[in-house]
Amino acid sequence: MIKQNALDDLSRRLRELVASSPAQDVQRNVRAVVGSALQRMDLVTREEFDVQAAVLARTREKLEALEARVAGLERGTPDPQGRAAGPAA
């Protein structure tokens, strides 16, 4: 049976080997390159994106309401808010 001390020593040596391996260096370099590329990109956070999406949705709603109002004015019918249609006197 293998002694616990020998297993601990083997485990320590394997950790040191993995920590100093070229694969670890490659991983660090890849992370640095990807991180640098992402910083140079003009990205927004998810929160900023969600805020802008909400603003866009409200703007679309207002645009649709204005388009309906203009179409009603062009037809000469009153708009949904009860104002008289047609040219102003």
N, C-alpha and C positions, 0 to 999 in steps of 0.2 A: 504494500500500500504506500502511496506517495504521501510524504509528510506535508502538513499545512504550510510550513515555512517554504518548502520548495514550490508549492502552488502560488504562494504570495509573491515569491521572487520571479517566477515565470510570468505572472500577471503584470507585475511592475515592468519587466523587460518588454513585454508586448505593448504596453501603453506607451513606453518611451519610443519604441520602434515606430508605432503608428503616428505618434506626435511629430517625429522627425522625418517621416517618409516624404518622398517627392509628391505623392498624392495629396498630402495635406497642404503643401505649398501650392499645388495647382488649384486646389479648392479655394484657398485664400486669394489667389490671383484672379480667379474667375469672379469671385464675389466682389473684389475691388473694381474690376472692369465693368461688371454689370451695374454696380452701385454708381459708378462715375457716369455711365451712359444714362441712367435713369435721372440723375441730377441735372444733366444737360438738357433733358427733354422738358418741354413746357407742360407738365402734368398738374392736375388739380387733385385735391383730396376728394374722397367720396362725399363728404359733407358739402363741399363747395359745389360738386356736381349735382347733388340732390336739390340744393337751393336754386341753382340755375334752372333745373328741370321744372321746379314749381313755378318759377317766374315765367318760364316759357309757356306753361300750361295756362296760367292766368292771362297772359298776353293773347294767346290763341282764343280764349273765351271772349275777351274784349273785342278782338278782331271780328269774330263771328257775329257778335251782337251789333257791332257797327256796320258790318256788311248787310245784315238783315234790315237795319234801320235805313240805310241808304237805298236798298232795294225798295222798301216801303215808300220812301220819299219819292223815288222815281216813278212809282206806280200811282202816287197821289193818295195813298191810304195812310191812316194815322199809325204812328209807331206804337210799340207795345206799352210805352210809358204814358200814352194818352195825349201826346202833343200833336198839334195840328200838322198835317203834312202839307207839302207844297212850298213854294217860295215865300220867304218872309216878306211882310208888307213894309 
